[in-house]
């Protein structure tokens, strides 16, 4: 079995994998990063979205061996995991605008939203809805998710301005 090595949430990790092992399974079962969800196994729902080398990808459609040497960011890597650690601005916006109900799709939505905002720092509603295509939520009706992404984008722009000063 091949050995793979990659950086996940800033930490170099490695492991032996079968060549057919999906990245989502490596993250969840080998590394214990269960925030990345498996919703459909067909790359339709977006619950498994992570960032690979700075780009949002559906980790259920990537073989782990394809991530050799890659820089991976999962939902767990966005903020600290300890008590009192602040949420990432996009996560906070989802919480405040109730852009979730059951929460199953939320990690993939947040990771997709961050990719969208990286490409378009001030997306309008139409751009957000288009950018979230391929991410399915069965609970919310998307209205609050769109509001959350707008607010998260605003917070990230503000943080960028503050950092530039």
N, C-alpha and C positions, 0 to 999 in steps of 0.2 A: 504494500500500500504506500502511496506517495505521502511525503511529509510536506505540510504547507506552513508558511510563516507569513504573518501579516500584522499590522498595527490596528488594534481595535480599541477605540476610545482612548487613544494615547498610549496604550500598553502593547508591547510586542508579545504576540502569542504564537504558538505553533502547535501542531498536532498531526497525527497520522490519520488520513481519511481515505475512504474508498473513492475512486474517481467519480462515482455517480452521486456522491453526497452533495446535497444542496447547501448553499451558504446559510440559508435560514436554519437548517437543521444543525449545522456546525455551531452557529451562534447560540441557539437555544439549548441543544443537548450536550455539546462538548464544553462550551464556555459558560453555560448557565444564564445567558442573557435573554430572559424570557419576555422582555418588553416587545421584541419583534415577534409579531403574531403570524400564525398560519391560518388563513381564513378559507382559502379555496383550492390551493394546490395547482391552480391553472393560470396564475398571474393575472387574474381578473379583478381582485378586490382591493389590492393596495395595502393590506394590513401588515405586510412584511417589508415595507419600504425602509431602506437604510440609505446612507450616503457611502458611496465607494469612490475614492479619489475625488471627493467633492461634488459628486453628482448623485442625485436620487436614483436608486435602482430597486427593482422588486427582487428581494433576495431569494425568493422561491424560484426565480428563473436564472440564477447564477450558480454554476458549480463551484464548490469551494476551491478546487484547484485553479479556477480562473481568477481567484482573488489573491493568488500568491504575490507577496510583496505589496499588496494594496494597503491603502489607508482607509479604514472602515470607521464610520460613526453610527452608533445606534442611539435609540432614544435614551438609554442609560447614560450615554456620554454627554448629554446636553447640560446636565446640572449635577450637583453633588447628590449623593445618595444618603447622607447622614441626616439626623434630626436637625431641623433649623436651616438646612441648606436651601438657598433660594432656587426657585424654578427658573428655567430659561424664559426670557420675555414672551416667546411664542407659547410656551406651555402655560404661563400665567394668563395670557390672553384667552386661551381655550378655557381655562378654569373660570375666569371672571365672566366670560360671555356664554358660559354653559354650552360650549361647542362640543359637548359629549353627553351621552346618556349612559349606555352600558360601558363605554370606554374601549371596546375591543378594537375599533378602527382608529382610535386616537393616536397611537404612536405613528402609524403610517401617514395619517393626515398631517401631523405636526412635521414629520420629516419631509413630506412632499411640499408643505407650505414653506418650509425654510429654503428648499431648493428654488421654489417659485420666487420668493422674495430676494434671493441672491441674484436672480436674473432680472427681476423687475421690482426694485425697492418700493415702488408706490403703485401696486396693482389696483385697478378698479374692480368692481364686482364681477364684471364679465370676464376679466382676466383671471380672477381667482377661481371662478366656476370652471373655466376652461383648464386652468392649471391643476385643479383637483380631479379632473376626469381620470378615470382609472382607479379612483379610490371610492369604495362603496361604504356608505353608512346606512344601516337598516333602521336606525332609531330617530335621527334628529330632523330630517327634512332639509338639512344643509344650511338653513338660514343663519343659525347661530355660528356654524363653522365659518361661513363667509365673514361674518362680523368679527370673529376671533382672528382670522387671518389678517383682515384690515388693521385691527388693533395691534396685533403682533408686528406687522410691517411698520406701523407708526412707531412703536416702541424701539424697534431695531434701528430705524432712521435716527430717532432721538439719541439713542445710545451711541451711534456712529458720530453724530454731531458733537456730543459731549466728549467723546474720546479724541476728536480732532482738535479740541480747544486746549 
